[in-house]
């Protein structure tokens, strides 16, 4: 079976409060056909819908300080990081985990995701600071199904194209045979969500197959395995934007941990929309 044609759409950076619908409509209008499948970035949608928090205003608790100073630097930096087969560069970053900014971040994780997620080394409960400015982090979408259907309906109404929509996240789903699980909340049906850092640690220790996580599907019925493969293919086509992690991002711009600006992010190529072209279009092309 031939691989589907995947088109990564480069767009401007979607800033907070701009709304995602107009961005999507404008950027797919001349690119999509009936039966195409759009894979959209959760981060881009969360940012443009202002589902973000400025951690500079957060007051960390004693628990958050302990997690940042002891758990992250020592347990992750000297034990769990090695057990999870992290690369030396990431282990070095964990051993120097920022205590002040890190404590505020862990407080947000405690408040919005709980202890087992706060003990993760990053992306706690879907909370993510990469490709965001200053001290902002994005929160996960808990209404992704509704958003995916809304986007599908708007494309049908305004462009007259009947497409399917998947919203996905870079946080990984792990697979053991036909059992799929992720530490982050709210994946699609067929993927179990549980465990936080213990589930992540075991999955990484066992080197289980890992793929990007589909969070919502609208407009089509596809099995879990196919959805995972599509999400991962889209993730690879999308790239990392300004950086895979906050550390990568600030290194790219050569600024402090909270020194990235919205203007800096606008200079980077962003690909929040991936189009998976329909097989029908390919067949029609051959017939002509």
C-alpha positions as CSV (number, residue, x, y, z in Angstrom):
1,X,0.0,0.0,0.0
2,X,1.4,3.4,-1.0
3,X,1.9,6.0,1.6
4,X,-0.5,8.9,1.6
5,X,0.6,12.3,0.3
6,X,1.3,14.6,3.2
7,X,1.4,18.4,2.8
8,X,2.8,20.6,5.7
9,X,1.3,24.1,5.6
10,X,3.6,26.8,6.7
11,X,1.8,29.7,8.4
12,X,2.4,32.8,10.4
13,X,2.7,32.2,14.2
14,X,-0.7,32.0,15.8
15,X,-0.6,34.5,18.7
16,X,-3.0,34.5,21.7
17,X,-6.5,35.8,21.2
18,X,-6.3,35.7,17.4
19,X,-8.6,32.7,17.1
20,X,-7.8,29.6,15.1
21,X,-10.7,29.4,12.7
22,X,-9.7,32.3,10.4
23,X,-6.1,31.1,10.4
24,X,-7.2,27.6,9.3
25,X,-9.7,28.7,6.7
26,X,-7.2,31.2,5.1
27,X,-4.4,28.7,5.0
28,X,-6.3,25.7,3.6
29,X,-8.6,27.4,1.2
30,X,-6.6,26.7,-2.0
31,X,-5.0,23.5,-0.8
32,X,-7.7,21.1,0.3
33,X,-10.1,18.8,-1.6
34,X,-13.1,16.7,-0.5
35,X,-12.1,13.7,1.7
36,X,-8.7,15.2,2.7
37,X,-7.8,14.9,6.3
38,X,-6.4,17.8,8.3
39,X,-4.1,17.1,11.3
40,X,-4.0,20.2,13.5
41,X,-1.6,21.1,16.3
42,X,-3.1,21.2,19.8
43,X,-0.5,23.7,20.9
44,X,-1.4,26.2,18.1
45,X,-5.1,25.9,18.8
46,X,-4.5,26.3,22.6
47,X,-2.3,29.4,22.1
48,X,-4.6,31.1,19.6
49,X,-7.6,30.5,21.8
50,X,-5.7,32.0,24.8
51,X,-5.7,28.7,26.7
52,X,-2.4,29.8,28.3
53,X,-1.0,30.8,31.7
54,X,1.7,33.4,32.5
55,X,3.8,31.6,35.1
56,X,5.5,34.7,36.2
57,X,2.5,35.6,38.3
58,X,2.4,32.2,40.0
59,X,3.5,31.8,43.7
60,X,5.0,28.3,44.2
61,X,4.2,26.2,47.2
62,X,6.8,24.4,49.3
63,X,5.9,21.2,47.4
64,X,6.6,22.8,44.1
65,X,10.0,24.0,45.4
66,X,10.9,20.5,46.6
67,X,9.9,19.0,43.2
68,X,12.0,21.6,41.3
69,X,15.1,21.5,43.6
70,X,15.3,17.9,44.6
71,X,13.1,15.7,42.4
72,X,14.0,17.2,39.1
73,X,17.7,17.8,39.7
74,X,18.5,14.6,41.6
75,X,16.0,11.9,40.9
76,X,15.5,12.8,37.2
77,X,19.0,14.1,36.7
78,X,20.8,11.1,38.2
79,X,18.4,8.2,38.2
80,X,15.3,8.3,36.2
81,X,16.8,10.1,33.2
82,X,19.4,7.3,32.8
83,X,16.8,4.6,33.3
84,X,14.6,6.2,30.6
85,X,17.5,6.4,28.1
86,X,17.6,10.1,27.9
87,X,20.4,11.7,25.9
88,X,23.3,13.2,27.8
89,X,22.3,16.7,26.9
90,X,18.9,16.3,28.4
91,X,20.3,14.7,31.5
92,X,22.7,17.7,31.9
93,X,19.8,20.1,31.6
94,X,17.8,18.2,34.2
95,X,20.7,18.3,36.6
96,X,20.7,22.1,36.2
97,X,16.9,22.4,36.4
98,X,16.0,26.1,37.1
99,X,14.8,26.3,40.6
100,X,12.8,29.6,40.5
101,X,11.1,29.3,37.1
102,X,10.9,25.6,37.6
103,X,9.1,25.9,41.0
104,X,6.5,28.2,39.4
105,X,6.0,25.7,36.5
106,X,5.6,22.8,38.9
107,X,3.0,24.8,40.9
108,X,1.0,25.2,37.7
109,X,1.3,21.4,37.1
110,X,0.2,20.6,40.6
111,X,-2.8,22.9,40.3
112,X,-3.9,21.8,36.9
113,X,-2.7,18.2,36.5
114,X,-2.0,16.8,40.0
115,X,1.0,15.3,41.7
116,X,1.7,12.3,39.4
117,X,1.8,14.7,36.4
118,X,3.9,17.3,38.3
119,X,6.5,14.6,38.9
120,X,7.0,14.2,35.1
121,X,10.2,15.7,33.6
122,X,8.2,17.8,31.2
123,X,4.9,18.2,29.4
124,X,3.1,17.6,32.7
125,X,-0.5,16.6,31.9
126,X,-0.1,18.2,28.5
127,X,1.2,21.5,29.9
128,X,3.9,22.9,27.6
129,X,6.1,26.0,27.4
130,X,7.8,25.3,24.0
131,X,7.0,27.7,21.2
132,X,5.6,30.2,23.6
133,X,7.0,33.6,24.7
134,X,8.2,34.8,28.1
135,X,6.8,32.7,31.0
136,X,3.7,31.5,29.2
137,X,2.7,27.8,29.0
138,X,-0.2,26.3,27.2
139,X,-2.8,24.1,28.8
140,X,-4.3,20.9,27.2
141,X,-7.6,21.0,25.4
142,X,-10.3,19.3,27.3
143,X,-12.9,20.0,24.6
144,X,-10.9,18.8,21.6
145,X,-13.8,16.8,20.2
146,X,-16.0,19.8,20.0
147,X,-13.2,22.0,18.5
148,X,-12.4,19.4,15.8
149,X,-16.1,19.2,14.8
150,X,-16.4,23.0,14.8
151,X,-13.4,23.3,12.5
152,X,-14.8,20.6,10.1
153,X,-18.2,22.3,10.0
154,X,-16.7,25.7,9.3
155,X,-14.6,24.4,6.4
156,X,-17.7,22.8,5.0
157,X,-19.7,25.9,5.4
158,X,-17.2,28.5,4.2
159,X,-15.2,26.5,1.6
160,X,-17.7,23.8,0.6
161,X,-15.1,21.0,1.3
162,X,-16.0,17.9,3.2
163,X,-12.9,17.0,5.1
164,X,-12.0,15.2,8.3
165,X,-10.1,16.7,11.2
166,X,-7.7,15.3,13.7
167,X,-6.2,17.3,16.6
168,X,-2.9,15.8,17.9
169,X,-0.2,16.5,20.4
170,X,3.5,15.8,20.3
171,X,3.3,14.1,23.8
172,X,3.7,10.4,23.2
173,X,1.3,7.4,23.3
174,X,3.1,4.1,24.0
175,X,2.1,0.8,22.5
176,X,2.5,-2.8,23.7
177,X,1.0,-5.0,21.1
178,X,-2.6,-3.8,20.8
179,X,-2.6,-1.9,24.1
180,X,-2.0,1.9,23.8
181,X,-1.5,4.3,26.7
182,X,-0.4,7.8,27.3
183,X,0.5,9.7,30.5
184,X,-1.3,12.8,29.2
185,X,-5.0,13.4,29.6
186,X,-7.8,13.2,27.0
187,X,-6.6,11.1,24.1
188,X,-9.0,9.5,21.6
189,X,-11.0,6.4,22.5
190,X,-8.8,3.4,22.3
191,X,-5.9,5.0,24.0
192,X,-5.8,4.7,27.8
193,X,-4.8,7.8,29.9
194,X,-3.2,7.0,33.3
195,X,-0.2,7.0,35.5
196,X,1.7,10.2,35.0
197,X,5.4,9.8,35.6
198,X,5.3,6.0,36.6
199,X,3.6,5.1,33.3
200,X,6.0,7.3,31.3
201,X,9.1,5.8,33.2
202,X,8.0,2.2,32.6
203,X,7.3,2.8,28.9
204,X,10.7,4.5,28.4
205,X,12.5,1.8,30.3
206,X,11.0,-0.9,28.2
207,X,11.6,1.2,25.1
208,X,8.0,0.7,23.9
209,X,6.9,2.0,20.6
210,X,6.0,5.7,20.9
211,X,4.0,8.0,18.6
212,X,2.3,11.4,18.8
213,X,-1.1,11.3,20.5
214,X,-4.3,11.9,18.6
215,X,-6.8,13.9,20.8
216,X,-9.9,14.2,18.7
217,X,-11.2,12.9,15.3
218,X,-14.1,14.5,13.4
219,X,-15.6,13.5,10.1
220,X,-14.4,9.9,9.7
221,X,-14.1,6.6,11.5
222,X,-10.6,5.2,11.8
223,X,-9.1,2.7,14.1
224,X,-6.6,3.6,16.8
225,X,-3.6,2.2,15.1
226,X,-4.3,4.2,12.0
227,X,-4.9,7.3,14.0
228,X,-1.6,6.9,15.8
229,X,0.3,6.4,12.5
230,X,-1.3,9.5,11.0
231,X,-0.6,11.6,14.1
232,X,3.1,10.5,14.1
233,X,3.5,11.1,10.4
234,X,2.0,14.6,10.8
235,X,4.3,15.2,13.8
236,X,7.4,14.4,11.7
237,X,6.2,16.6,8.9
238,X,5.4,19.5,11.2
239,X,8.9,19.7,12.8
240,X,9.6,21.4,16.1
241,X,9.1,25.1,15.2
242,X,11.3,27.2,17.5
243,X,12.5,24.2,19.4
244,X,11.4,20.8,20.8
245,X,11.8,22.0,24.4
246,X,12.0,25.3,26.2
247,X,15.8,24.7,26.5
248,X,16.1,24.2,22.8
249,X,14.1,27.4,22.1
250,X,16.1,29.7,24.3
251,X,19.3,28.2,23.0
252,X,18.2,29.0,19.4
253,X,17.6,32.6,20.2
254,X,20.4,32.9,22.7
255,X,18.3,34.5,25.4
256,X,17.4,33.7,29.1
257,X,14.9,31.1,30.0
258,X,12.0,33.6,29.9
259,X,13.6,35.9,27.3
260,X,11.9,34.6,24.1
261,X,9.5,37.2,22.7
262,X,6.5,36.9,20.4
263,X,8.5,38.7,17.7
264,X,11.2,36.1,17.9
265,X,8.7,33.3,17.4
266,X,7.3,35.1,14.4
267,X,10.6,34.7,12.6
268,X,10.4,30.9,12.7
269,X,8.6,28.7,10.2
270,X,5.5,27.1,11.9
271,X,3.5,24.2,10.4
272,X,0.4,23.8,12.6
273,X,-1.6,22.4,9.7
274,X,-0.8,19.1,8.0
275,X,-3.0,17.9,5.1
276,X,-3.2,14.2,4.3
277,X,-4.5,14.0,0.8
278,X,-7.3,11.7,0.0
279,X,-6.7,8.5,-2.0
280,X,-9.6,9.5,-4.2
281,X,-7.6,12.6,-5.4
282,X,-4.6,10.4,-6.2
283,X,-6.8,7.9,-8.1
284,X,-8.4,10.8,-10.1
285,X,-4.9,12.1,-10.9
286,X,-4.0,8.7,-12.4
287,X,-7.2,8.5,-14.4
288,X,-6.4,11.8,-16.1
